[in-house]
Amino acid sequence: MRENAETIDAAAAQWVIRIDRRLTESERAALEEWLGADPRRVGALARAQAGWVYMDRAQVYRAAGELRESRTARRWRMAIPWASAAAVLVAVATALWAWQGYSRTHFATARGEIRKLNLEDGTRVTLDTLSRLSVRYGSATRLVSLEAGEALFEVAKDAGRPFIVQAGNVRVRAVGTAFVVDRRSDASVDVIVTHGTVDVWREASSPEPAVRVDAHKRLVTTPVQAAQPAELTAAQLAGAVAWENGVIDLNGRTIQEAAAEFNRYNARTIVIRDPALGSQTVVGQFQTTDPVAFVTAAAAMLDARVRTDGDRLILESGPTAQK
Amino acid sequence: MPAISTARAQWLAIHIIPLEPQLRRWLKRAAPHSLEADDLIQEAYAKLAGLPTISNITHPKAYLYQTVKRLILDHIRRSKLVSIEAMAEVAQPAVLEESLTPERILSGRQELERLYRAIARLPTKCRSVFLMRKFDDMPQKAIAAQLRVSENTVEKWMVRALRMILEDLKTTETDFDIRAGRDRVADGAKRDA
């Protein structure tokens, strides 16, 4: 088991005081042995010795009579909580922004755009980058077709009119709930439920029973089979809807997958020259609009470098440019 | 002194010890959570102590941060699953420099006040032996004789004094006072973030 920093610091302080009164021969040998076992011990001793020397500065307070008695305690005044004022402003700005783009039947987002829509029944839709959506509200159903990309639906309750999302031949029905439908891949439709319950089925020549998906679960439907819903951890769930706030959550994805994710949002594309560089898995969060921050970090991590070529950010082997 | 020379200890005392609070704040924000600030700082001191010469270091602060960043990168490269987000912070020196607002850098006077308070907070016995040793320049043996206690006891009190002061040197005045009201610690962390 690894010795913790505190234990090392305690021993180092002890050594400094012993050194101050002079070590015996056997202590000297013991110290050498102690130091040899872990470089952190050398560091801790150096720090403690430096601290010991640093304290000589206190000799300025030679009129130390005061020091010998006193224990000072100063009042700490809390900083004014400006932060809450800022939060209100942000909330208002967001509400105004979300209010725009009302009551159109077709919606599409450009690369990098994440758009919030308020539908007439109070349902809120967040449309991810490069996505297309059409809305048809009738008296018996609320029908939404996701033609491309990914969307988060926060469905207003209306028991008389079920809310149904079409994604290819996959159908997702909700009464009052929040969920993500992702059909970025041609091969599958990904449904992630954040609140409530939805039913998922495929439109096929023969009727198919619906699969019920509860909150915090995910269902991947392929042309072959609608699998069983899989449980998501809180972190996975948060990661799956992070894009709603303009964040890419690299929850254990590889650099290669992460680069593909950034490329969905940005005209500046990340190219990974050497496949070996792309295989490392990472965690972390980045702004969807900041591929440079990501690729710089990746380069630093992999001891690789970034070359800019027009709109391309090329990650390739080679020493990192040290600034 | 064995281990490191007095000259090196002085150099560390003048140039590195005062940077610790800001370095720790930066580590809290920028280093992966799996890495302990205390471990990294010990490793950094080990590197600085082990340098054959320090005469070529013209900017100790930049050198310290560069050393710590290399240590972090080494750790990250060795680990399987890493926070690349933290990496972004480590990879960009410019951001780092901007984050050091003037009030975070202690002036010489503030440093003295900080040390003064650290000494003032020591338990009475620890403070007495510490002041006798450092201010009155008495050897430990003489202190023991005057206080009529064993040399071992003097050693124990001095170790305790040194440990407490080293602990205080990790933080700045602001951090101290927050610690005095422990319930405010979380707010302090938020403000630092």
Boltz contact constraints between the chains, C-beta under 6 A:
constraints:
  - contact:
      token1: [A, 5]
      token2: [B, 36]
      max_distance: 6.0
  - contact:
      token1: [A, 5]
      token2: [B, 38]
      max_distance: 6.0
  - contact:
      token1: [A, 5]
      token2: [B, 39]
      max_distance: 6.0
  - contact:
      token1: [A, 5]
      token2: [B, 42]
      max_distance: 6.0
  - contact:
      token1: [A, 13]
      token2: [B, 159]
      max_distance: 6.0
  - contact:
      token1: [A, 13]
      token2: [B, 162]
      max_distance: 6.0
  - contact:
      token1: [A, 13]
      token2: [B, 163]
      max_distance: 6.0
  - contact:
      token1: [A, 14]
      token2: [B, 159]
      max_distance: 6.0
  - contact:
      token1: [A, 17]
      token2: [B, 155]
      max_distance: 6.0
  - contact:
      token1: [A, 17]
      token2: [B, 158]
      max_distance: 6.0
  - contact:
      token1: [A, 17]
      token2: [B, 159]
      max_distance: 6.0
  - contact:
      token1: [A, 19]
      token2: [B, 1]
      max_distance: 6.0
  - contact:
      token1: [A, 21]
      token2: [B, 140]
      max_distance: 6.0
  - contact:
      token1: [A, 39]
      token2: [B, 46]
      max_distance: 6.0
  - contact:
      token1: [A, 40]
      token2: [B, 42]
      max_distance: 6.0
  - contact:
      token1: [A, 40]
      token2: [B, 43]
      max_distance: 6.0
  - contact:
      token1: [A, 42]
      token2: [B, 46]
      max_distance: 6.0
  - contact:
      token1: [A, 42]
      token2: [B, 49]
      max_distance: 6.0
  - contact:
      token1: [A, 43]
      token2: [B, 42]
      max_distance: 6.0
  - contact:
      token1: [A, 43]
      token2: [B, 43]
      max_distance: 6.0
  - contact:
      token1: [A, 43]
      token2: [B, 45]
      max_distance: 6.0
  - contact:
      token1: [A, 43]
      token2: [B, 46]
      max_distance: 6.0
  - contact:
      token1: [A, 44]
      token2: [B, 42]
      max_distance: 6.0
  - contact:
      token1: [A, 45]
      token2: [B, 3]
      max_distance: 6.0
  - contact:
      token1: [A, 46]
      token2: [B, 4]
      max_distance: 6.0
  - contact:
      token1: [A, 46]
      token2: [B, 45]
      max_distance: 6.0
  - contact:
      token1: [A, 46]
      token2: [B, 49]
      max_distance: 6.0
  - contact:
      token1: [A, 47]
      token2: [B, 45]
      max_distance: 6.0
  - contact:
      token1: [A, 49]
      token2: [B, 9]
      max_distance: 6.0
  - contact:
      token1: [A, 50]
      token2: [B, 9]
      max_distance: 6.0
  - contact:
      token1: [A, 50]
      token2: [B, 12]
      max_distance: 6.0
  - contact:
      token1: [A, 50]
      token2: [B, 13]
      max_distance: 6.0
  - contact:
      token1: [A, 50]
      token2: [B, 17]
      max_distance: 6.0
  - contact:
      token1: [A, 51]
      token2: [B, 166]
      max_distance: 6.0
  - contact:
      token1: [A, 51]
      token2: [B, 169]
      max_distance: 6.0
  - contact:
      token1: [A, 53]
      token2: [B, 9]
      max_distance: 6.0
  - contact:
      token1: [A, 53]
      token2: [B, 10]
      max_distance: 6.0
  - contact:
      token1: [A, 53]
      token2: [B, 13]
      max_distance: 6.0
  - contact:
      token1: [A, 54]
      token2: [B, 13]
      max_distance: 6.0
  - contact:
      token1: [A, 54]
      token2: [B, 17]
      max_distance: 6.0
  - contact:
      token1: [A, 55]
      token2: [B, 134]
      max_distance: 6.0
  - contact:
      token1: [A, 58]
      token2: [B, 115]
      max_distance: 6.0
  - contact:
      token1: [A, 58]
      token2: [B, 119]
      max_distance: 6.0
  - contact:
      token1: [A, 60]
      token2: [B, 112]
      max_distance: 6.0
  - contact:
      token1: [A, 61]
      token2: [B, 116]
      max_distance: 6.0
  - contact:
      token1: [A, 64]
      token2: [B, 131]
      max_distance: 6.0
  - contact:
      token1: [A, 64]
      token2: [B, 135]
      max_distance: 6.0
  - contact:
      token1: [A, 67]
      token2: [B, 119]
      max_distance: 6.0
  - contact:
      token1: [A, 70]
      token2: [B, 120]
      max_distance: 6.0
  - contact:
      token1: [A, 71]
      token2: [B, 120]
      max_distance: 6.0
  - contact:
      token1: [A, 72]
      token2: [B, 117]
      max_distance: 6.0
  - contact:
      token1: [A, 72]
      token2: [B, 120]
      max_distance: 6.0
  - contact:
      token1: [A, 76]
      token2: [B, 177]
      max_distance: 6.0
  - contact:
      token1: [A, 281]
      token2: [B, 81]
      max_distance: 6.0
  - contact:
      token1: [A, 282]
      token2: [B, 82]
      max_distance: 6.0
  - contact:
      token1: [A, 282]
      token2: [B, 84]
      max_distance: 6.0
  - contact:
      token1: [A, 283]
      token2: [B, 83]
      max_distance: 6.0
  - contact:
      token1: [A, 284]
      token2: [B, 83]
      max_distance: 6.0
  - contact:
      token1: [A, 284]
      token2: [B, 84]
      max_distance: 6.0
  - contact:
      token1: [A, 284]
      token2: [B, 85]
      max_distance: 6.0
  - contact:
      token1: [A, 285]
      token2: [B, 85]
      max_distance: 6.0
  - contact:
      token1: [A, 293]
      token2: [B, 88]
      max_distance: 6.0
  - contact:
      token1: [A, 296]
      token2: [B, 91]
      max_distance: 6.0
  - contact:
      token1: [A, 297]
      token2: [B, 84]
      max_distance: 6.0
  - contact:
      token1: [A, 297]
      token2: [B, 87]
      max_distance: 6.0
  - contact:
      token1: [A, 297]
      token2: [B, 88]
      max_distance: 6.0
  - contact:
      token1: [A, 297]
      token2: [B, 91]
      max_distance: 6.0
  - contact:
      token1: [A, 300]
      token2: [B, 87]
      max_distance: 6.0
  - contact:
      token1: [A, 300]
      token2: [B, 91]
      max_distance: 6.0
  - contact:
      token1: [A, 301]
      token2: [B, 76]
      max_distance: 6.0
  - contact:
      token1: [A, 301]
      token2: [B, 87]
      max_distance: 6.0
  - contact:
      token1: [A, 323]
      token2: [B, 93]
      max_distance: 6.0
